[in-house]
């Protein structure tokens, strides 16, 4: 059901919304209001539902401006519709409408600018909401999870790095919490030292044969295929390929897969390529497509201070790598994978981990 945005603006209206949530028991909430709605006690009226709150964006720019921008949303929209809602714990979904100029009124000599819905992006949000709702109905013991750790290519010791975060110990504690909640994480007792082996690539590896990668690649939009080929050439000549396959270090704890954020492309020039948004993310794309093709992961948590690719959470279009990575793939195998990003508490914008 839909409610006007002012429904939570005043204490009286907030009380009405609280009562409505208690009566209707929503499986998921889509929020289209901007800014933060935190109250003095650090909560919001939507917290009482105890369900995911997806933030949908009504962009303040035209669709043409959005399409032509390499960053997706404008700085104003990023502030109002991305950063501030994250303080409430909302999970960013997509921009679903853009400003469009209406017909000119000859009497007024004026044309109004109104929001025009974007059908394919509205459909995406509907599928994404359905996935989150379905996940809530899935017993914990049957859920398959993935945890991606950052891998910042600077100095030694930056694998899994985040300011103020003991990554190995945090992962070990996450595993303990999940096991206590009934998730199937196998029989092994995981400790920080086991996670450190992943950070040093002293673990098993996930092998993705080049033939499999080529099949997945053909499912991408043609413009993305062309960008990858122009930037990287023949994947068989990639120096990171061993025995005819991409290889990623991974820890498997029952139905939980833990892995390092893959490189954008070259293992031999990681630092320069990490923040270069003009470089197509071959290896990250390969791992994202793998998640989709395996049809295994029901949810992915990305523990990092850095996004997988510019625009993953900035409302980019179907022809952007960010959208493919955020979906967990393309084509029939893609399931609009529920993804959330968690950060150390020193970074308040990372509260969307809740």
TAUR-V675002 format. One record per helix or strand of 3 or more residues. SS is the DSSP state (H for helix, E for strand). FROM is the first residue (numbers start at 0). TO is the last residue. If there is no record, write none. Layout:
SS FROM TO
SS FROM TO
This chain:
H 4 7
H 10 23
E 28 30
H 44 48
E 52 61
H 62 67
H 74 86
E 90 100
E 112 116
H 118 136
H 139 141
E 144 148
H 166 179
H 191 198
E 204 208
H 209 216
H 221 231
H 234 236
E 244 252
E 255 259
H 266 273
H 281 293
E 298 302
H 320 326
H 330 332
E 337 341
H 347 352
